[in-house]
Amino acid sequence: MGKISVYRFLSAGCNGCDVQILECLVPRYRLANLGVEVVEKPEEANVLVLTGGVNVKGRE
């Protein structure tokens, strides 16, 4: 399996789901050893993690 590049996108919401996703991505779990990295730009990602509801403002 190749490298997994994850982009985290927070849409509208209370941040509850986003906090839980962040907990999974901390260095404590050593995801880098499994080939998982968090990227800052959506263009660099091959996995999108979307938290919260989708709204019109998030379209941009």
C-alpha positions in Angstrom: 0.0 0.0 0.0 1.2 3.5 -0.8 1.3 6.6 1.3 -2.1 7.9 2.6 -2.4 11.7 2.7 -5.3 12.9 4.8 -6.9 16.3 4.5 -9.2 17.2 7.4 -12.1 19.6 6.5 -14.3 21.1 9.2 -17.6 22.1 7.8 -20.4 23.7 9.9 -20.8 22.1 13.3 -20.0 22.2 17.0 -16.4 20.9 16.5 -17.2 17.7 18.5 -16.5 15.4 15.6 -13.5 17.4 14.6 -11.9 17.0 18.1 -12.4 13.3 17.9 -10.7 13.1 14.5 -7.8 15.2 15.8 -7.4 12.7 18.7 -6.9 9.9 16.2 -4.3 11.9 14.2 -1.9 12.8 17.0 1.7 11.4 17.0 0.9 9.2 19.9 -0.7 6.6 17.6 2.3 6.7 15.2 0.2 6.7 12.0 3.3 7.8 10.1 4.7 4.3 10.7 1.6 3.0 8.7 2.2 5.5 5.9 -0.4 8.0 7.0 0.3 11.7 7.0 -1.9 14.8 7.5 -1.6 17.4 4.8 -2.5 21.1 4.8 -3.8 21.4 1.3 -6.7 19.4 -0.2 -4.7 19.1 -3.5 -2.1 17.0 -1.7 -4.6 14.6 -0.2 -5.9 11.3 -1.4 -8.3 10.9 1.6 -10.8 13.6 2.7 -12.1 13.5 6.2 -15.2 15.7 6.5 -16.6 16.6 9.9 -19.8 18.5 10.5 -22.7 19.2 8.2 -22.2 20.5 4.6 -23.4 24.0 3.9 -23.3 26.5 1.1 -20.3 28.4 2.6 -18.2 25.2 2.6 -18.6 24.9 -1.1 -15.8 27.4 -1.6 
